[in-house]
Amino acid sequence: MEQARNMARIVCHALEEKKGEAVTVLDISKVSIMADYFVIANGNNDSQVRALVENVDEKMQEAGFTLKQQEGKGGAWVLMDYGDVIVHIFDKENRLFYNLERIWSDGVVVEDL
């Protein structure tokens, strides 16, 4: 679990470096077996979403973590699966539409990474 927390921390820093908005970390370890954490953020446009995705991947690779699967390249919604941590990067409109924080409201918002 400590490794997963460290992974989520790296993702958050990578998102913040590229000005990702409303970065939220949900601890879903007690409600799902798919991962320990969701990290959710949004960008203002396709270019920023792509930059966020690229920076997360770069920083995670530098830390020795391998991307297991990715859905999407930029635009509306990109999902990056690192095993214990799943990253969701949206544009603003789709983040509001899908509202993962509501869907996964049984998870716990993590404030102190």
C-alpha positions as a Markdown table, in Angstrom:
| # | Residue | x | y | z |
|---|---|---|---|---|
| 1 | Met | 0.0 | 0.0 | 0.0 |
| 2 | Glu | 2.9 | 2.4 | 0.7 |
| 3 | Gln | 4.2 | 1.8 | -2.8 |
| 4 | Ala | 0.8 | 2.7 | -4.3 |
| 5 | Arg | 0.7 | 5.8 | -2.1 |
| 6 | Asn | 4.1 | 6.8 | -3.5 |
| 7 | Met | 2.9 | 6.2 | -7.0 |
| 8 | Ala | -0.1 | 8.4 | -6.5 |
| 9 | Arg | 2.2 | 11.1 | -5.1 |
| 10 | Ile | 4.4 | 11.0 | -8.2 |
| 11 | Val | 1.3 | 11.2 | -10.4 |
| 12 | Cys | 0.0 | 14.2 | -8.5 |
| 13 | His | 3.3 | 16.1 | -8.8 |
| 14 | Ala | 3.4 | 15.4 | -12.5 |
| 15 | Leu | -0.1 | 16.7 | -13.0 |
| 16 | Glu | 0.6 | 19.8 | -10.9 |
| 17 | Glu | 3.8 | 20.5 | -12.9 |
| 18 | Lys | 1.6 | 20.9 | -16.1 |
| 19 | Lys | -1.1 | 22.8 | -14.3 |
| 20 | Gly | -3.6 | 20.0 | -14.1 |
| 21 | Glu | -6.8 | 21.2 | -12.5 |
| 22 | Ala | -8.8 | 19.9 | -9.6 |
| 23 | Val | -6.4 | 17.0 | -8.9 |
| 24 | Thr | -8.3 | 14.5 | -6.7 |
| 25 | Val | -7.0 | 11.3 | -5.2 |
| 26 | Leu | -9.5 | 8.6 | -4.1 |
| 27 | Asp | -8.5 | 5.7 | -2.0 |
| 28 | Ile | -10.6 | 2.9 | -3.4 |
| 29 | Ser | -8.7 | 0.0 | -1.8 |
| 30 | Lys | -11.6 | -0.9 | 0.5 |
| 31 | Val | -14.3 | -0.8 | -2.2 |
| 32 | Ser | -12.5 | -2.3 | -5.3 |
| 33 | Ile | -9.9 | -4.9 | -6.1 |
| 34 | Met | -8.9 | -3.2 | -9.3 |
| 35 | Ala | -6.6 | -0.7 | -7.7 |
| 36 | Asp | -5.7 | 1.1 | -4.5 |
| 37 | Tyr | -6.0 | 4.7 | -5.8 |
| 38 | Phe | -7.7 | 6.7 | -8.6 |
| 39 | Val | -6.1 | 10.0 | -9.4 |
| 40 | Ile | -8.4 | 12.3 | -11.3 |
| 41 | Ala | -7.6 | 15.6 | -13.0 |
| 42 | Asn | -8.6 | 17.7 | -15.9 |
| 43 | Gly | -7.0 | 20.0 | -18.4 |
| 44 | Asn | -8.4 | 23.0 | -20.3 |
| 45 | Asn | -8.0 | 21.7 | -23.8 |
| 46 | Asp | -6.7 | 18.8 | -25.9 |
| 47 | Ser | -3.1 | 20.1 | -25.8 |
| 48 | Gln | -3.1 | 20.3 | -22.1 |
| 49 | Val | -4.6 | 16.9 | -21.6 |
| 50 | Arg | -1.9 | 15.4 | -23.9 |
| 51 | Ala | 0.8 | 17.3 | -21.9 |
| 52 | Leu | -0.6 | 16.0 | -18.6 |
| 53 | Val | -0.6 | 12.4 | -20.0 |
| 54 | Glu | 2.9 | 12.7 | -21.3 |
| 55 | Asn | 4.3 | 14.2 | -18.1 |
| 56 | Val | 2.6 | 11.5 | -15.9 |
| 57 | Asp | 4.1 | 8.8 | -18.1 |
| 58 | Glu | 7.5 | 10.3 | -18.1 |
| 59 | Lys | 7.7 | 10.8 | -14.3 |
| 60 | Met | 6.3 | 7.3 | -13.6 |
| 61 | Gln | 8.9 | 5.8 | -16.0 |
| 62 | Glu | 11.7 | 7.7 | -14.3 |
| 63 | Ala | 10.5 | 6.3 | -11.0 |
| 64 | Gly | 10.5 | 2.8 | -12.4 |
| 65 | Phe | 6.8 | 2.2 | -12.8 |
| 66 | Thr | 5.4 | 0.7 | -16.0 |
| 67 | Leu | 2.2 | 1.7 | -17.8 |
| 68 | Lys | 0.2 | -1.5 | -18.1 |
| 69 | Gln | -2.5 | 0.0 | -20.3 |
| 70 | Gln | -3.7 | 3.3 | -21.7 |
| 71 | Glu | -7.1 | 4.2 | -23.2 |
| 72 | Gly | -7.1 | 7.3 | -25.3 |
| 73 | Lys | -4.3 | 9.7 | -26.3 |
| 74 | Gly | -5.7 | 13.1 | -25.5 |
| 75 | Gly | -8.9 | 14.9 | -25.8 |
| 76 | Ala | -12.0 | 14.0 | -23.8 |
| 77 | Trp | -10.7 | 11.2 | -21.4 |
| 78 | Val | -7.5 | 9.3 | -21.0 |
| 79 | Leu | -7.2 | 6.4 | -18.6 |
| 80 | Met | -3.7 | 5.3 | -17.5 |
| 81 | Asp | -3.4 | 2.0 | -15.7 |
| 82 | Tyr | -0.4 | 1.6 | -13.5 |
| 83 | Gly | -1.8 | -1.4 | -11.6 |
| 84 | Asp | -2.2 | -0.1 | -8.0 |
| 85 | Val | -2.9 | 3.4 | -9.4 |
| 86 | Ile | -5.3 | 4.3 | -12.2 |
| 87 | Val | -5.1 | 7.9 | -13.6 |
| 88 | His | -8.1 | 9.6 | -15.2 |
| 89 | Ile | -7.4 | 12.8 | -17.2 |
| 90 | Phe | -10.3 | 14.6 | -18.7 |
| 91 | Asp | -11.2 | 17.8 | -20.4 |
| 92 | Lys | -13.5 | 19.9 | -18.2 |
| 93 | Glu | -16.8 | 19.0 | -19.9 |
| 94 | Asn | -16.3 | 15.2 | -19.7 |
| 95 | Arg | -15.0 | 15.4 | -16.2 |
| 96 | Leu | -18.3 | 17.0 | -15.2 |
| 97 | Phe | -20.3 | 14.6 | -17.3 |
| 98 | Tyr | -18.7 | 11.4 | -16.0 |
| 99 | Asn | -18.3 | 12.7 | -12.4 |
| 100 | Leu | -16.1 | 9.8 | -11.2 |
| 101 | Glu | -16.0 | 11.3 | -7.7 |
| 102 | Arg | -19.7 | 10.7 | -7.4 |
| 103 | Ile | -19.7 | 7.2 | -8.9 |
| 104 | Trp | -16.8 | 6.2 | -6.6 |
| 105 | Ser | -18.2 | 8.1 | -3.6 |
| 106 | Asp | -17.5 | 5.0 | -1.4 |
| 107 | Gly | -13.8 | 5.8 | -1.8 |
| 108 | Val | -12.0 | 8.1 | 0.5 |
| 109 | Val | -10.6 | 11.4 | -0.7 |
| 110 | Val | -6.9 | 11.6 | 0.2 |
| 111 | Glu | -5.8 | 15.0 | 1.3 |
| 112 | Asp | -2.3 | 14.3 | 2.6 |
| 113 | Leu | 0.0 | 12.7 | 0.0 |
